[in-house]
Amino acid sequence: MSTEANQLDIVIREMTPTDIERVCEIDHLSFTLPWPRNSFYFEIEKNDASRSWVAENPDQQIVGMLVTWLIVDELHIATLATDPAYRQHRIGLRLMVHALCTAAQAGAQKSFLEVRRSNLAAQNLYTKLGYQIDGVRLRYYEDNHEDALLMSLQTIDSSRLKALI
Ligand SMILES: CC(C)(COP(=O)(O)OP(=O)(O)OC[C@H]1O[C@@H](n2cnc3c(N)ncnc32)[C@H](O)[C@@H]1OP(=O)(O)O)[C@@H](O)C(=O)NCCC(=O)NCCS
């Protein structure tokens, strides 16, 4: 569906405390259980395992965000969202490829995440990146008791990932 032609220009950079207000805005627009503001602050300032990223458009407006945790050789995807007004321009894909390739340089070999069973957009994105479904956490989400699918990327292959963007 997306093509090179409708890829917006974006820059991906590390999240900083001054980004939190806008990151929370995107989080609230994207999730029924958004994170408390302090959680983003914790990730940026206190959590050594955290690698948190934002995507900025040419007007320097943040249009996507991604929080990951690098734990030994595993990259855990903690949260990912694209501003609804900017979806389907491969921003989520490019954030994920950037995070995975950067983590691979730092020693990550595998990646893990959880996704709602009903969230087909995200599942398609992860499948495109090479993740597969490994298991289910039944009734995992507090708001509607929806199941979480556990997905893993068994080998982070940077060349293959970069070829996707
Ligand atoms: C999931 C999400 C991050 C995708 O972000 P995005 O920037 O719109 O996605 P991309 O444009 O990078 O899409 C990449 C691939 O994902 C899949 N995808 C994305 N949106 C989709 C949709 N609405 N329906 C079906 N597949 C979709 C497609 O396979 C797409 O590949 P294509 O460009 O070749 O079609 C975005 O929909 C979002 O923020 N959702 C709400 C928050 C959320 O669910 N986060 C993930 C929690 S696990």
PDBQT file of the ligand as one rigid body, heavy atoms in Angstrom, charges set to zero:
ROOT
HETATM    1  C1  LIG A 201       0.804   0.257  14.600  1.00  0.00    +0.000 C 
HETATM    2  C2  LIG A 201       1.301   1.647  14.188  1.00  0.00    +0.000 C 
HETATM    3  C3  LIG A 201       2.451   2.070  15.100  1.00  0.00    +0.000 C 
HETATM    4  C4  LIG A 201       1.793   1.559  12.742  1.00  0.00    +0.000 C 
HETATM    5  O1  LIG A 201       2.397   2.801  12.440  1.00  0.00    +0.000 OA
HETATM    6  P1  LIG A 201       2.443   3.409  10.972  1.00  0.00    +0.000 P 
HETATM    7  O2  LIG A 201       3.485   4.455  10.972  1.00  0.00    +0.000 OA
HETATM    8  O3  LIG A 201       1.080   3.820  10.544  1.00  0.00    +0.000 OA
HETATM    9  O4  LIG A 201       2.850   2.106  10.139  1.00  0.00    +0.000 OA
HETATM   10  P2  LIG A 201       3.697   2.006   8.800  1.00  0.00    +0.000 P 
HETATM   11  O5  LIG A 201       3.199   2.998   7.790  1.00  0.00    +0.000 OA
HETATM   12  O6  LIG A 201       5.145   2.044   9.130  1.00  0.00    +0.000 OA
HETATM   13  O7  LIG A 201       3.270   0.555   8.299  1.00  0.00    +0.000 OA
HETATM   14  C5  LIG A 201       4.204  -0.481   8.066  1.00  0.00    +0.000 C 
HETATM   15  C6  LIG A 201       3.452  -1.760   7.791  1.00  0.00    +0.000 C 
HETATM   16  O8  LIG A 201       2.547  -2.037   8.875  1.00  0.00    +0.000 OA
HETATM   17  C7  LIG A 201       1.311  -2.569   8.372  1.00  0.00    +0.000 C 
HETATM   18  N1  LIG A 201       0.220  -1.625   8.653  1.00  0.00    +0.000 N 
HETATM   19  C8  LIG A 201       0.331  -0.370   9.151  1.00  0.00    +0.000 A 
HETATM   20  N2  LIG A 201      -0.900   0.172   9.318  1.00  0.00    +0.000 NA
HETATM   21  C9  LIG A 201      -1.783  -0.757   8.905  1.00  0.00    +0.000 A 
HETATM   22  C10 LIG A 201      -3.202  -0.801   8.830  1.00  0.00    +0.000 A 
HETATM   23  N3  LIG A 201      -3.947   0.246   9.230  1.00  0.00    +0.000 N 
HETATM   24  N4  LIG A 201      -3.794  -1.927   8.390  1.00  0.00    +0.000 NA
HETATM   25  C11 LIG A 201      -3.066  -2.991   7.996  1.00  0.00    +0.000 A 
HETATM   26  N5  LIG A 201      -1.701  -3.025   8.043  1.00  0.00    +0.000 NA
HETATM   27  C12 LIG A 201      -1.083  -1.914   8.478  1.00  0.00    +0.000 A 
HETATM   28  C13 LIG A 201       1.508  -2.741   6.883  1.00  0.00    +0.000 C 
HETATM   29  O9  LIG A 201       2.045  -4.046   6.679  1.00  0.00    +0.000 OA
HETATM   30  C14 LIG A 201       2.559  -1.700   6.566  1.00  0.00    +0.000 C 
HETATM   31  O10 LIG A 201       3.308  -2.039   5.443  1.00  0.00    +0.000 OA
HETATM   32  P3  LIG A 201       3.005  -1.346   4.015  1.00  0.00    +0.000 P 
HETATM   33  O11 LIG A 201       3.468   0.071   4.178  1.00  0.00    +0.000 OA
HETATM   34  O12 LIG A 201       3.814  -2.107   3.058  1.00  0.00    +0.000 OA
HETATM   35  O13 LIG A 201       1.534  -1.472   3.801  1.00  0.00    +0.000 OA
HETATM   36  C15 LIG A 201       0.134   2.686  14.232  1.00  0.00    +0.000 C 
HETATM   37  O14 LIG A 201      -0.990   2.151  13.556  1.00  0.00    +0.000 OA
HETATM   38  C16 LIG A 201      -0.245   3.099  15.633  1.00  0.00    +0.000 C 
HETATM   39  O15 LIG A 201       0.328   4.027  16.206  1.00  0.00    +0.000 OA
HETATM   40  N6  LIG A 201      -1.261   2.402  16.227  1.00  0.00    +0.000 N 
HETATM   41  C17 LIG A 201      -1.721   2.707  17.581  1.00  0.00    +0.000 C 
HETATM   42  C18 LIG A 201      -0.695   2.322  18.606  1.00  0.00    +0.000 C 
HETATM   43  C19 LIG A 201      -0.289   0.864  18.471  1.00  0.00    +0.000 C 
HETATM   44  O16 LIG A 201      -1.108  -0.005  18.200  1.00  0.00    +0.000 OA
HETATM   45  N7  LIG A 201       1.009   0.584  18.699  1.00  0.00    +0.000 N 
HETATM   46  C20 LIG A 201       1.554  -0.753  18.660  1.00  0.00    +0.000 C 
HETATM   47  C21 LIG A 201       1.321  -1.400  19.973  1.00  0.00    +0.000 C 
HETATM   48  S1  LIG A 201       1.929  -3.061  20.011  1.00  0.00    +0.000 SA
ENDROOT
TORSDOF 0
